[in-house]
Amino acid sequence: MANPFASRAGIVVVGCAIGIMATLLQYFGNPPNMGICVACFERDIAGALGLHRAGVVQYIRPEIVGFVIGAFLAAMLAKEYRPRGGSAPLVRFFLGVFAMIGALVFLGCPWRALLRLAGGDWNALTGLAGLATGIGVGVLFLKSGYSLGRAHPQKAASGYLFPVFMAGLFLLLVFQVTFTEGGPIFFSQKGPGSQHAPLLMSLVAGLAVGAIAQRSRFCTMGALRDVILLRDFHLMSGVAALLVAATVMNLVLGQFNPGFAGQPIAHTDHLWNFLGMVLAGLAFVLAGGCPGRQLFLSGEGDLDAGIFALGMIAGAGVSHNFSMASSPAGAAAFGPAGVITGLVFCLAVGFAMRERT
Amino acid sequence: MSATRIDARGLSCPQPVVLTSKAIEGGAESLEVLVDNEVSRENVLRLAKRFTMRTSVREEGPDIVIEIKK
């Protein structure tokens, strides 16, 4: 059965669509250079649930809900919904934790790195260089036989859990329940968490992105990995399309402000921008997908990808509670320690999980 | 000559492609790659195309068998 989205033209169209939707979401209220950021938005969800108390980054982002449910519906329609799991879930959980710690030192996932670049934030260049470096290290592990082992088919119902969890989050957003006086659900009154496009627009954009990304297998980490590992530019053409479309849209919408200093929700601490993304990139390779791809996979029934995503949400709590997440002032007190710990963990996983052939 | 058989079921991306690529680079002229999902099928077929090898696909129960020949 032909899948038009799996073609070169298909992935380019998907990349363009994501770039356009992300910049429009920013235009309609999402934070600057953060039309879509999977790491930031999962961090906001963690904040809304009270897993951290950074008051400026708390909101249940409907985009994330849409990604998972959009991918779930697309997979169902295409008969690709296939619950599977059991490939080193606990290792994947911690890979998610450290991926988030690295991403929040840089202040963005690979998607936001591209969107920051498209908005003229040149600090994204050191982040993307770090991402490529981390992926390069991960590729060495892949070449030497790294594997977290096989996943096995699971019962149909187990794959519904993650989409249902997301639907539950959406209900919490709609009804804005207060569970205790001064307690969760938290919604930022100022800062990035208070900036958001209208709820329905965010949800619809999320569903659309989730569906087309599931069909096209769009993955930012996979793009760089395939170029380094296989000289295959298929996914990269989608990523390039995203960057070009977002840049053009930013120019059209007046959202392009080139420079290093004073960029929104960003800092100029180049060393830690770089190393934060080295950690994130390495963790993504070891787990088999960028944060966005992990959400789409969890929608189509990949329980291990769901565990990784939960690891990222938990990692956001760790990151903010333990002063590891950067701020516009630069890297935080324990950011470097978090990155180094994460790198040690990822290298240990990379070496320990090689299979002799 | 019997085909080299690679069981890539349950392996996450990009391992099916890495295993196939290694086998082709190792000189295998006839391969059977066993995968269990559509993404792996697309990826392995794309790889074989880049090596300009002939491919055919058949289903074996829930699994997909990709035959690759020089």
Chai-1 contact restraints between the chains, C-beta under 6 A:
chainA,res_idxA,chainB,res_idxB,connection_type,confidence,min_distance_angstrom,max_distance_angstrom,comment,restraint_id
A,A6,B,E42,contact,1.0,0.0,6.0,A-B,restraint_1
A,E80,B,E38,contact,1.0,0.0,6.0,A-B,restraint_2
A,L142,B,V18,contact,1.0,0.0,6.0,A-B,restraint_3
A,S147,B,Q15,contact,1.0,0.0,6.0,A-B,restraint_4
A,R150,B,G10,contact,1.0,0.0,6.0,A-B,restraint_5
A,R150,B,L11,contact,1.0,0.0,6.0,A-B,restraint_6
A,A151,B,G10,contact,1.0,0.0,6.0,A-B,restraint_7
A,H152,B,G10,contact,1.0,0.0,6.0,A-B,restraint_8
A,R217,B,V39,contact,1.0,0.0,6.0,A-B,restraint_9
A,G288,B,S12,contact,1.0,0.0,6.0,A-B,restraint_10
A,G288,B,C13,contact,1.0,0.0,6.0,A-B,restraint_11
